[in-house]
Structure formats: structure tokens, C-alpha cells
Amino acid sequence: MFVLGIETSCDETAVAVYHANRGLIAHTLFSQIATHAEYGGVVPELASRDHIRKLVPLIKTVLAAADLQAKHINGIAYTAGPGLMGSLLVGAATARSLAWAWQIPAIAVHHMEGHLLAPMLEDTPPAFPFVALLISGGHTMLIEVQGIGNYRLLGESLDDAAGEAFDKTAKMLGLDYPGGPKLAELANQGHPRFKFPRPMTDRPGLDFSFSGLKTFTLNALNETGQSPQDKADIAFAFQQAVAETLTIKCRRAIQLTGLKTLVVAGGVSANREIRRQLSAMADSANIKIYFPRPDFCTDNGAMIAYAGGQRLIAGQTQNLEIFARPRWPMEQLPQL
């Protein structure tokens, strides 16, 4: 079974082809960073318009790279949410239209389920069950995963997600968009001069909160001379605080569930310091840890093709409705 995957949840247009037995066949992505950079963040209307311009040409590009024609595609998977409504509708309408024209099934995919399953695309994928830490610009969640669709939410961010906190802190430091990666680069030049709090680690539970850390960062910035080294030291302290907070919560989740495997995915999982601290914790706790390759940490079509493909292979189908939900709890997903 060849599955065409379409991802248009935010500011990246991505397409991929996945085969049930052969794995990932081809994938491509167009990033809108240059479009949104002058505004310092994603402009939803511009994102939607760019998806309209880029999606069909990218589909043609991927099919050509895979040496396939429309008649070879057996199903289409598309991101239906969460995300920007206008962007989601571009992918959903295109996927549904192609599925109708090609007389094949199409299935709506949860964006965060795609991230959760991205490590399955690697040569040595994790086995169920496991604990998953999903960290992105819009979400920070700990989930107990027994199988595809069998999810138990253990904890989530009560305010800013980790990636959102990175981006907002980067703006405070005067860094260009996209802020998260730029802050990580600046942190490499910093020294352990400040001690920032580790939010909500002094109380039980697995929820997260990063808004207070953002405020603490602003206060530290206002109290210094704001020299380049001051900003680098603050970036270092902020990144250390986020990484250690995530690590503490993951250790608690492992202890709570008794599971011995941790999967870390989402755009922020590409951060090297976060990977380093989580990997060190996993080694000390004698558990296995899995990350997707950097290309599959950010939004991509491969993870959508895989996630949707598993559901299509299991026989799940949907009607001809153009389905898009900007807010979509993972607990509502059906089990395989």
C-alpha cells in the first residue's frame, strides 16, 4: 500500500509517500520561514496562501521522486489538526479532492500523533508500550502510549508550551525569527552565571508551566547591562532550566508508569541540550530513549503518511467530509 502524506498545519508545506512494506519512499518540504521572518512570527493568512501555491507542485515533485503515478497511490493521509484553521483546510480540501478524483480512501491524521510516531520511521523504532514526551511550539505533553490510539495523558503545559517559551524568550533577547534555534545557538556562548527556577518541579504531578520562567528571564534581562555576553548567559540559563524541567518530569513519568522506554518528539526535540540531559537521565535510569532524526523533529509529511498509513492498513475509513479541527484532544482518537 502506497500512502500519500500531506502536512499543512502551520508554516511548512510537506508531502511524502510511505509504503507499508518498503517504508518511506520519498518526502519533501517547503518552509515559510523567509515569508514570516519580517513579521517576527507566523501570519496565518500568509501561511494559508503559501500552502495553496506550494502544495500541488510538491505533490507532483514527490510522486516524480518516488517514480509513481496517481494510479499507484492507495490512500491519502492529511493533517486535520491541531493547527491553524486556514492552513489545515488547504491540506484537507486538497487531500479529499484527490481522494475523490482517484477513488481511494483519505484519512484525517492528528498532528501530534504524527510527531509521536515519527521515531517509527527510523531503522530501530521503539516498541510499545512507552512514555512519550511531545515538545513543540504549541504543545508540551507527557503521554503513556500502549499502542496507536491508546493514549493516556499524564501531564501537559498549563500555559506556554516549551517551544512557545523559547520563541518568546528569544524575542526578549532581540533574536530573529525563528527564535528557538537562534536562542539555542546563543546559549552555546553562555556561561553558568544565573540560576533560573525549574517550574513546578517542587510539587507532585506531571504538568508543566513555562510562563513564570519567561517572566523570570525578563527580570534577569532588565537587571543586567544587556551586553552580548549578558544575553548569552541568560540564554544559557533559560535553556538549562527548560531542559532540566523536562528531564525531571520525564523521570517522574517513567517511575509512575514503570515503563522502560521513552520517546521524545516534536520540533523542540531537536534541541541538543534537551537531548543531552534526557539521554543522560535515560542512561542513569537504565531505560531506552528514542528521538526522530532532526529532519523529522519539525513538521513533515513522512510522519503523517506513516500515522495515516497505519490506520488505513488497519481498515479505518472516513466519509467524504473535509475534516479540520484547530483544537483536537488526542484522547478522542480511536484505537487500532
Disulfide bonds with the S-S distance in Angstrom:
none
